[in-house]
Amino acid sequence: MSNKLNSSTYIEKIPPRIWQTLCLGVSILVFILILVNRSPFLLRPVSMALRLGFGMVIPLAGLVMYAAFRIPGRYGELFALTATMALFALGLAGLWASGNTQSVVLNGLIPLTDAVGYYTDATRLQYGVDVSNFTAMRPFFAGLLSFFLRLTGRNLMVTVGIFTAIAGFASYLASREIQKTHGTELAVFFLILTFLYYRHHSGTTMSESLGVSVSLLGIALIWKGIADQKEWLTLFGVGVIALALNIRPGAMFVLPALLLWGGWIFRGQGKFSYKFFLWGSAIILFVFYANNKMIDFVAGPSGVAFENFSWAFYGLAAGGRSWRYVFEAQPNAKDSAEIYRLAFELIRNNPSLIISGALFYWKMFFSSTWYNAYAFVAGENYLVNEIARWGMYILSALGIFKWFRNFRDATASLAVLGALGVLASVPFVPPTDAYRVRLYAATIPFFILLPGMGLSFLQEKMPVNFLKPHLKSTPGNFPLTTISASLVVLLLTAPIYTKTTGALPTPPETVCPPNTDTFFASFDKGTSINIHRENEVFLDWMPDFHISGFRRNAHSLPEISLTIIMESIRPSNTLFYTIDLQTNQQSFVIIETEMLPQPGSLMQVCGELVFDAEVSSYSFFYVDEVLSVWKP
């Protein structure tokens, strides 16, 4: 007993910032150990279940997190943060262990569709080259992606690991702020639902993987601003939410909803705080201005902010069509300005179409499909999914009821008005354009806070004391403002640093044999998948997979023609995606594994560059010979 007291006393004497640094260091070490460990007996099944499962594993994870968050004092700070980082690490490890293929990632690593656009443009930024107009629409994510790729020696696996770690830490910070005012139960509810949303984006080079993290910091700042009655802190949080919506554009009507909410909450003795409204508006406008200036820097004058919104708007005006519909109906449309003109022309000629389009999107938002608001709170069982979805709706209704009972409740009104901002945005952010409300990543906390308020209401009414909110003192604060400000500064400066210090390497002077194509690229660690023969004995785990596992994963690709090409790749080959540093051509590279140079090498290879009309988005370079290799 005496030793225990001495240990506790010793820990209490450690200065808070040093202790928090130790906690963060330990949690990051555990995060890394989970990702590099290849244990088949516990880590593999648990990580795959947390990545893909729902019915049993998520409640169990919730109980573990609840136990960790209930621990008081400094030990609680250590265990809760470590458990949170471990949870997010396991979600990523499950992707690498399974080689799961999604619409934006092949076999757990290789970027596809939009993700490949961000990845290749982030690679271009490292060499000082302008990005494409696609990436210019959201420059902050590609900018930070390029910085982390530079920092890690272009190691894609480590880079997506960093994004996942940021998400885990941001989730912890937001959950701790919620715990201080509403108890452990709501904090863990918020954390688990955040993980359920993020796990589908962990490991991908999609802007959602950063938009979620930044929005969580914004919510944490706003929540702390409410608790401490600090208007400036709340305004900072609103600005961070605006930044998240520039990283991953989505439900923009949340921003005016936040301004109206803040004007009401910080009104003092008056009816409305115009000071909050005007300062908030100025901060939001500055964020959008900074986004436009960043576009000019990374892409030049050809870049247009939110260019693809015109595609979605045309689909709405046409009665609720896909964003692709404009290219079918108006194949000669030149730019977004013309698409807007055509959309308004549709509205003038047939205004009922835009109304039916909006109603269709709202209907899908509350449907039983993968497009509904809580599609991420789901797993492998339809009945369990339906119970979870209706549970979220019931809790959301109770959250609204809680607000009706007390309009002065700052947190309940934040949840309700934020959710109303999301709901108002639905016609302009079609849920049918992406599964699991992917387009709403920057405002996902409001999806969680509203049912969370319902849970809080139920707890307040519970007659049994142990079911009431657990409001014991929580551990000391991490410097939330400093952490958030540091990330904002990094987002603003990282693209500038990366692009201004990058330069294309000198192209090779050697020439490939006649009738062959040439490809000049960098080969880097953590960017490729090695495909092995079936008779080789090892456990499939990134980057090594048996041919049967690779082909099975390829069957989850959205394009059957791309599946056929992937199935044609033979064992003893390595696959990665990169750009030709001489021609700027991006391509899948298929090369015999034994021909690969040491990671971090530049190489000139000869072979055949293939363009397949069935998969026009991609090209394929089949390597016959490595002509030259050198270290940059």
Stockholm file with secondary structure:
# STOCKHOLM 1.0

chainA/1-632         MSNKLNSSTYIEKIPPRIWQTLCLGVSILVFILILVNRSPFLLRPVSMALRLGFGMVIPLAGLVMYAAFRIPGRYGELFALTATMALFALGLAGLWASGNTQSVVLNGLIPLTDAVGYYTDATRLQYGVDVSNFTAMRPFFAGLLSFFLRLTGRNLMVTVGIFTAIAGFASYLASREIQKTHGTELAVFFLILTFLYYRHHSGTTMSESLGVSVSLLGIALIWKGIADQKEWLTLFGVGVIALALNIRPGAMFVLPALLLWGGWIFRGQGKFSYKFFLWGSAIILFVFYANNKMIDFVAGPSGVAFENFSWAFYGLAAGGRSWRYVFEAQPNAKDSAEIYRLAFELIRNNPSLIISGALFYWKMFFSSTWYNAYAFVAGENYLVNEIARWGMYILSALGIFKWFRNFRDATASLAVLGALGVLASVPFVPPTDAYRVRLYAATIPFFILLPGMGLSFLQEKMPVNFLKPHLKSTPGNFPLTTISASLVVLLLTAPIYTKTTGALPTPPETVCPPNTDTFFASFDKGTSINIHRENEVFLDWMPDFHISGFRRNAHSLPEISLTIIMESIRPSNTLFYTIDLQTNQQSFVIIETEMLPQPGSLMQVCGELVFDAEVSSYSFFYVDEVLSVWKP
#=GR chainA/1-632 SS CHHHHHHHHHHHHSCHHHHHHHHHHHHHHHHHHHHHCCCTTTHHHHHHHHHHCCTTHHHHHHHHHHHHHHCCHHHHHHHHHHHHHHHHHHHHHHHHHHTCCBTTEETTTEECHHHHHHHHHHHHHHTTCCCCHHHHTSHHHHHHHHHHHHHTTSCHHHHHHHHHHHHHHHHHHHHHHHHHHHCHHHHHHHHHHHHHHHTTTTTSCSTHHHHHHHHHHHHHHHHHHHHHTCHHHHHHHHHHHHHHHHHSCCCTTHHHHHHHHHHHHTCTTSSCCHHHHHHHHHHHHHHHHHHHHHHHHHHCTTCCTTTTHHHHHHHHHTTSCCTTHHHHHCTTCCSHHHHHHHHHHHHHHCTHHHHHHHHHHHHHHTSSSTTSTTTTSCCSCHHHHHHHHHHHHHHHHHHHHHHHHCTTCHHHHHHHHHHHHHHHHGGGSCGGGSGGGGGGGGGHHHHHHHHHHHHHHHHHHCSSGGGSCCCCCCCCCCCHHHHHHHHHHHHHHHHHHHHHTCCCCCCCCCCCCTTCEEEEEEECTTSEEEEECTTSCCCCBTTEEEHHHHHHHHTTCSCHHHHHHHHTCCTTEEEEEEECTTTCCEEEEEEEGGGCCCTTEEEEEEEEEEECGGGTTCEEEEEEEEEEEECC
#=GC SS_cons         CHHHHHHHHHHHHSCHHHHHHHHHHHHHHHHHHHHHCCCTTTHHHHHHHHHHCCTTHHHHHHHHHHHHHHCCHHHHHHHHHHHHHHHHHHHHHHHHHHTCCBTTEETTTEECHHHHHHHHHHHHHHTTCCCCHHHHTSHHHHHHHHHHHHHTTSCHHHHHHHHHHHHHHHHHHHHHHHHHHHCHHHHHHHHHHHHHHHTTTTTSCSTHHHHHHHHHHHHHHHHHHHHHTCHHHHHHHHHHHHHHHHHSCCCTTHHHHHHHHHHHHTCTTSSCCHHHHHHHHHHHHHHHHHHHHHHHHHHCTTCCTTTTHHHHHHHHHTTSCCTTHHHHHCTTCCSHHHHHHHHHHHHHHCTHHHHHHHHHHHHHHTSSSTTSTTTTSCCSCHHHHHHHHHHHHHHHHHHHHHHHHCTTCHHHHHHHHHHHHHHHHGGGSCGGGSGGGGGGGGGHHHHHHHHHHHHHHHHHHCSSGGGSCCCCCCCCCCCHHHHHHHHHHHHHHHHHHHHHTCCCCCCCCCCCCTTCEEEEEEECTTSEEEEECTTSCCCCBTTEEEHHHHHHHHTTCSCHHHHHHHHTCCTTEEEEEEECTTTCCEEEEEEEGGGCCCTTEEEEEEEEEEECGGGTTCEEEEEEEEEEEECC
//
